[in-house]
């Protein structure tokens, strides 16, 4: 090896025990997302929105793009990298009262669901010299055990 050349830049394999090699699934980007399910409620313009009863419902983790990974595999990785409350499915059967003042000349909207995440994932094979061969990548919506209303106000 030439002096001053890092192992990563060298054509020689990395020293033993630097990378274990094998298949790896990794989540490399995340953002919060409400996974709404069921009716969307609308009231206004202005005034007060009060929701007093919600039907039972559920939200599920979905792989929205890509292939080569399972929902349970993505959820397992999300429990490590995103939120330990990540789940394959979450359901609810509840009566939940929600009250919100609606801004004048706006319409109040609400929907019940899981406060989950959008994630980007990749699945690759890592060689013992630490180089990666990317096999597949995609996105997923990860359901979370935390459920509740999402509220928003459009002008119409």
Residue frames relative to the residue before (quaternion, step in Angstrom):
aa qw qx qy qz dx dy dz
X 1.0000 0.0000 0.0000 0.0000 0.00 0.00 0.00
X 0.4739 -0.6752 0.4946 0.2737 3.58 -1.03 0.84
X 0.5110 -0.6393 0.4593 0.3453 3.63 -0.89 0.81
X 0.7924 0.3098 -0.2431 0.4658 3.57 -1.08 0.80
X 0.6024 0.5331 -0.3726 0.4627 3.61 1.22 0.01
X 0.3866 -0.7305 0.5155 0.2260 3.58 -0.70 1.07
X 0.6486 -0.5311 0.3736 0.3971 3.55 -1.20 0.53
X 0.6466 0.5378 -0.3313 0.4277 3.60 0.96 -0.83
X 0.7059 0.4455 -0.2595 0.4857 3.60 1.15 -0.60
X 0.5903 0.6073 -0.3421 0.4071 3.54 1.28 -0.26
X 0.4617 -0.6577 0.5062 0.3132 3.60 -1.07 0.58
X 0.5509 0.6076 -0.3955 0.4134 3.60 1.26 -0.29
X 0.5638 -0.5833 0.4452 0.3790 3.60 -1.11 0.56
X 0.5693 -0.5778 0.4587 0.3627 3.55 -1.20 0.55
X 0.6123 -0.5365 0.4110 0.4103 3.59 -1.15 0.48
X 0.6517 -0.5357 0.3709 0.3883 3.58 -1.15 0.63
X 0.8311 0.2570 -0.2132 0.4446 3.54 -1.23 0.67
X 0.4628 0.6472 -0.4901 0.3561 3.66 1.14 0.25
X 0.7849 0.0297 -0.0047 0.6188 3.60 0.88 -0.90
X 0.4041 -0.7384 0.4890 0.2287 3.54 -0.88 0.90
X 0.3838 -0.7265 0.4851 0.2993 3.58 1.19 -0.43
X 0.5641 0.6134 -0.4434 0.3300 3.57 -1.31 0.09
X 0.6776 -0.4913 0.3776 0.3961 3.51 -1.40 0.02
X 0.0247 -0.7888 0.6137 -0.0255 3.55 -1.01 0.90
X 0.1370 -0.7325 0.6586 0.1042 3.55 -1.11 0.78
X 0.0228 -0.8214 0.5673 -0.0550 3.55 -0.75 1.06
X 0.2490 -0.7165 0.6302 0.1655 3.56 -1.10 0.79
X 0.0835 -0.8492 0.5214 0.0111 3.58 -0.59 1.11
X 0.7759 0.1382 -0.1359 0.6004 3.63 1.22 0.10
X 0.0175 0.8016 -0.5969 0.0285 3.56 -1.09 0.69
X 0.0267 0.7533 -0.6570 -0.0149 3.52 -1.30 0.49
X 0.5427 -0.6183 0.4539 0.3423 3.55 -1.14 0.63
X 0.0399 0.7875 -0.6131 0.0484 3.56 -1.10 0.74
X 0.3217 -0.7110 0.5924 0.2001 3.55 -1.01 0.87
X 0.1995 -0.7762 0.5899 0.0986 3.57 -0.71 1.10
X 0.1211 -0.8375 0.5322 0.0276 3.55 0.21 1.32
X 0.0082 -0.7794 0.6263 -0.0109 3.52 -1.17 0.67
X 0.7565 0.3464 -0.2661 0.4868 3.55 -0.94 0.86
X 0.8102 -0.3009 0.2069 0.4585 3.51 -1.35 -0.31
X 0.2571 -0.6817 0.6571 0.1937 3.49 -1.33 0.58
X 0.2373 -0.7804 0.5682 0.1086 3.55 -0.84 1.04
X 0.0583 -0.7940 0.6051 -0.0071 3.56 -1.03 0.90
X 0.0602 0.7828 -0.6151 0.0731 3.56 -1.01 0.88
X 0.5348 0.6269 -0.4616 0.3285 3.57 -1.21 0.44
X 0.5120 0.0483 -0.7880 -0.3384 1.54 -2.41 -0.56
X 0.8167 0.1986 -0.1893 0.5076 3.54 -1.15 0.74
X 0.5847 0.6062 -0.4253 0.3312 3.54 -1.33 -0.18
X 0.5344 -0.5927 0.4893 0.3517 3.53 -1.22 -0.61
X 0.2269 -0.7477 0.6105 0.1295 3.54 -1.01 0.87
X 0.0152 0.7819 -0.6223 0.0354 3.57 -0.84 1.01
X 0.0621 -0.7680 0.6374 0.0061 3.55 -0.79 1.10
X 0.1067 -0.8496 0.5159 0.0246 3.55 -0.64 1.08
X 0.8000 0.1686 -0.1203 0.5631 3.60 1.10 -0.21
X 0.0947 -0.7750 0.6242 0.0270 3.52 -0.97 0.92
X 0.4250 -0.6739 0.5425 0.2664 3.53 -0.99 0.83
X 0.6142 -0.5179 0.4215 0.4206 3.54 -1.25 0.25
X 0.0507 0.7968 -0.5996 0.0551 3.54 -1.15 0.57
X 0.1741 -0.7728 0.5975 0.1247 3.52 -1.31 -0.11
X 0.1400 -0.7391 0.6480 0.1194 3.51 -1.36 0.26
X 0.1568 -0.8001 0.5762 0.0573 3.55 -1.03 0.81
X 0.5179 -0.5844 0.5210 0.3447 3.51 -1.24 0.54
X 0.0413 -0.7988 0.6001 -0.0074 3.57 -0.95 0.93
X 0.3137 -0.6747 0.6267 0.2314 3.52 -1.11 0.69
X 0.1934 -0.8433 0.4967 0.0692 3.55 -0.37 1.27
X 0.7898 0.0318 -0.0463 0.6108 3.60 1.22 -0.21
X 0.7257 0.4101 -0.3105 0.4568 3.54 -1.13 0.59
X 0.1588 -0.7748 0.6032 0.1029 3.52 -1.30 0.02
X 0.6298 0.5723 -0.3873 0.3547 3.51 -1.29 0.07
X 0.7169 0.3207 -0.2549 0.5641 3.59 1.25 0.14
X 0.3900 -0.7003 0.5434 0.2495 3.54 -1.24 0.45
X 0.6339 -0.5127 0.4102 0.4088 3.56 -1.25 0.41
X 0.6723 0.4948 -0.3145 0.4521 3.60 0.85 -0.89
X 0.6314 0.5279 -0.3335 0.4599 3.62 1.07 -0.64
X 0.6565 0.4918 -0.3031 0.4850 3.57 0.99 -0.85
X 0.6454 0.5106 -0.3254 0.4657 3.61 0.96 -0.83
X 0.6320 0.5313 -0.3369 0.4526 3.61 0.95 -0.82
X 0.6723 0.4741 -0.2912 0.4883 3.59 0.96 -0.84
X 0.6394 0.5266 -0.3239 0.4571 3.60 1.02 -0.77
X 0.5987 0.5571 -0.3630 0.4465 3.61 1.07 -0.66
X 0.6825 0.4666 -0.2734 0.4915 3.59 1.10 -0.68
X 0.8236 0.3189 -0.1235 0.4525 3.58 0.74 -1.09
X 0.7722 0.3541 -0.1822 0.4952 3.63 1.09 -0.54
X 0.7510 -0.2602 0.2271 0.5628 3.59 0.55 -1.17
X 0.4435 -0.6998 0.4874 0.2758 3.57 -0.85 0.90
X 0.6036 0.5518 -0.3535 0.4542 3.61 1.28 -0.14
X 0.4036 0.7177 -0.4779 0.3059 3.64 1.25 0.08
X 0.0098 -0.8054 0.5908 -0.0479 3.57 -0.98 0.94
X 0.5929 -0.5423 0.4483 0.3916 3.57 -1.30 0.32
X 0.7923 -0.0234 0.0759 0.6050 3.57 0.92 -1.02
X 0.0507 -0.7516 0.6547 0.0621 3.54 -1.25 0.55
X 0.0530 -0.7941 0.6049 0.0254 3.59 -0.98 0.80
X 0.1256 -0.7844 0.6046 0.0584 3.51 -1.28 0.45
X 0.0085 0.7272 -0.6863 -0.0111 3.49 -1.24 0.56
X 0.2690 0.7945 -0.4712 0.2726 3.48 0.07 1.31
X 0.2499 -0.6684 0.6594 0.2367 3.47 -1.35 0.26
X 0.0182 0.8075 -0.5790 0.1109 3.50 -0.53 1.23
X 0.1985 -0.7788 0.5802 0.1319 3.57 -0.68 0.99
X 0.0390 -0.7798 0.6242 -0.0288 3.51 -0.92 1.01
X 0.0294 -0.7934 0.6074 -0.0262 3.57 -0.80 1.04
X 0.0840 0.7950 -0.5932 0.0952 3.55 -0.90 0.94
X 0.3572 -0.6904 0.5843 0.2330 3.57 -0.99 0.86
X 0.2906 -0.7579 0.5657 0.1454 3.53 -0.92 1.02
X 0.5118 -0.6451 0.4775 0.3065 3.57 -0.91 0.93
X 0.5991 -0.5792 0.4213 0.3579 3.56 -1.06 0.84
X 0.8504 0.1178 -0.1466 0.4914 3.57 -1.05 0.96
X 0.6113 0.4899 -0.3739 0.4965 3.60 1.21 0.46
X 0.3649 -0.7004 0.5674 0.2331 3.55 -1.32 0.27
X 0.3233 -0.7431 0.5567 0.1827 3.55 -0.88 0.97
X 0.0508 -0.7810 0.6225 -0.0042 3.57 -0.97 0.93
X 0.0286 0.7966 -0.6027 0.0367 3.57 -1.03 0.75
X 0.0189 0.7665 -0.6418 0.0127 3.51 -1.23 0.63
X 0.3858 -0.7193 0.5350 0.2181 3.56 -1.03 0.85
X 0.2699 0.7689 -0.5555 0.1652 3.57 -1.08 0.60
X 0.6469 -0.5026 0.4177 0.3930 3.53 -1.37 -0.27
X 0.3339 -0.7101 0.5824 0.2122 3.57 -1.02 0.86
X 0.1021 0.8404 -0.5138 0.1388 3.54 0.23 1.36
X 0.4853 -0.6454 0.5112 0.2943 3.52 -1.22 -0.64
X 0.3125 -0.6424 0.6563 0.2428 3.49 -1.38 0.41
X 0.0074 -0.8084 0.5886 -0.0016 3.60 -0.87 0.84
X 0.2647 -0.6787 0.6500 0.2163 3.50 -1.36 0.37
X 0.0657 -0.8101 0.5826 -0.0041 3.56 -0.93 0.92
X 0.0937 -0.7602 0.6358 0.0952 3.49 -1.33 0.32
X 0.1495 -0.7506 0.6367 0.0937 3.55 -1.16 0.66
X 0.1012 0.8086 -0.5667 0.1215 3.54 -0.71 1.09
X 0.3957 -0.6561 0.5767 0.2835 3.51 -1.35 0.24
X 0.1909 -0.7850 0.5817 0.0943 3.55 -0.79 1.05
X 0.3561 -0.7365 0.5428 0.1902 3.55 -0.83 1.06
X 0.6437 -0.5358 0.3668 0.4050 3.62 -1.13 0.43
X 0.6636 0.4744 -0.3153 0.4849 3.63 1.17 -0.42
X 0.5812 -0.6389 0.3184 0.3906 3.59 1.35 0.40
X 0.5019 0.6269 -0.4544 0.3854 3.61 1.15 0.05
X 0.2935 -0.7668 0.5520 0.1454 3.54 -1.11 0.77
X 0.1594 -0.7208 0.6643 0.1173 3.50 -1.18 0.69
X 0.2499 -0.7991 0.5264 0.1478 3.57 -0.28 1.24
X 0.2360 -0.7876 0.5599 0.1019 3.51 -0.80 1.04
X 0.7962 -0.1531 0.1233 0.5723 3.59 0.81 -0.94
X 0.0648 -0.7719 0.6315 0.0338 3.52 -1.31 0.39
X 0.1483 0.7997 -0.5747 0.0905 3.55 -1.20 0.35
X 0.4767 -0.6298 0.5218 0.3222 3.52 -1.29 -0.44
X 0.0617 -0.7789 0.6224 0.0452 3.53 -1.28 0.39
X 0.2991 -0.6840 0.6295 0.2152 3.53 -1.31 0.48
X 0.1693 -0.8101 0.5589 0.0528 3.58 -0.56 1.20
X 0.3331 -0.7282 0.5664 0.1950 3.58 -0.73 1.08
X 0.1929 -0.7660 0.6067 0.0888 3.54 -1.23 0.60
X 0.5872 -0.5965 0.4132 0.3586 3.60 -1.13 0.56
X 0.6185 0.5374 -0.3517 0.4527 3.61 1.15 -0.46
X 0.0246 -0.8082 0.5875 -0.0340 3.57 -0.69 1.14
X 0.2598 0.7597 -0.5734 0.1628 3.57 -1.22 0.47
X 0.6754 -0.4934 0.3717 0.4029 3.54 -1.36 -0.13
X 0.1941 -0.6788 0.6883 0.1668 3.48 -1.33 0.55
X 0.1130 -0.8000 0.5887 0.0249 3.57 -0.89 0.96
X 0.0829 0.7791 -0.6191 0.0528 3.57 -1.06 0.77
X 0.2450 -0.7811 0.5656 0.0998 3.55 -1.25 0.56
X 0.0556 -0.7775 0.6258 0.0292 3.60 -0.43 1.14
X 0.6071 -0.5726 0.4159 0.3613 3.57 -1.31 0.19
X 0.8013 0.1883 -0.1136 0.5563 3.60 1.17 -0.33
